[in-house]
Every structure is written in C-alpha cells, then in structure tokens.
Amino acid sequence: MFALLAVKTGIARLPQDVNWRSLLGYACLAGIGFTMSLFIAMLAFEDTAIVAAAKRGIIAGSLFAGIAGAVLLRMNRSLRDVN
C-alpha cells in the first residue's frame, strides 16, 4: 500500500524490471519469515493448546504466503517470457 502511495505521489518509482505483480509476489514471500512469530507465541501464551493452535496458524499462514508469492512470481515470469 505504501509503495503504491509513494509511486502515485511521485516520491519513489519502481525499478526498471519490477512491475506491480512482481512487487506483490515479493511482498508475499516476505510473509514466510515466521520464526519470530513462533517465539512470540510461545512467550505470549501459557496454555499448550493455545500455543499449538498459534503454531499451526503461523505455519499455515507462512505456507500460504510462500505458495502465493511463488505463483505470482511464476505468473509474472511467464508473462515476461511471452512478450
């Protein structure tokens, strides 16, 4: 969102080989970093059932982010190869 705002206001511009789909793909891949989330969940909750549920949610979210990022970047590469 802030990248879009920065480009629309003229504060920044996208690099030459980067388009919005690739930027979104890279943003999704950034969602994979889950080790700090696991650490915080273990500190935040004392009940082992809640910690286990938090771990499952964090891992599922990271898996989804990785798949979404890979698909978006793969689609972007396929579109670039066609042109």
N, C-alpha and C positions, 0 to 999 in steps of 0.2 A: 504494500500500500504506500509506504513512504518512498519507495523507488519510483512508483508511478507519479506521485505528487512532485518529487524532485525533478523528474523529466518534464512534466507538464508545466511547471513554473519556470523552467529554464535553469535551475540551479545545477543540474547534472545532465549528462546524456549517456545513453547506453554505449558500451564499447562497440567497435565496428562489427564484429562477428557474433554479437549477442542480440537475440530478439526476446520478446516478452515470454514466449513459450519456454525457451531455454532458461530464462531467469526464474520462471515458476518451477521448472524442474530442479534447478539448483537449490531453490528455497525448500522444496520438498525433501531433497536429500539432506538438508541441514537438520531435518526433524529426526534423523536416525540417532543422533547423539543422546543416548538415554542413560548413560551410567550415572550422571549426576542426579537424574530423576529417581533412579533406584535408591541412591544413597539418601536423598531427602525423604523418600517414602519410608525408608527404614528408620530414620530419625523421627519422623512425624507421628507414626502410629505405633502403638504398643501391642495391639491385638494382632496376632499372627494371621488371622483370617483376613483382616483388612490389608495387611502388608502383602499377603499373597494375591489378593484381588488387585491391589495397586500395581504389583509386578506384572500381572497378566495384562492389565490395561496399558502399561507403559510399553511392554514388548509388542503388543498388538498394534499400538499406535506407531511404533518405530518400524514395524514390518510394513504397515500400510504406507508410511511416508517413503520408505525405500522403494516399494513397488511403484507408487505413483510417480516418484522422481525418475525412476528408470524408464517407465513407459513414456513420460513426457519428453525426456531427452532422446529416447529412441525414435519417437514420432518426429521430433524436430530434425534429427539426423536424416531420417528417411525423406522428409520434405526437402531438405537442402540438397540431397543427392539427386532428386528428380529435376530440380531446376538446373 
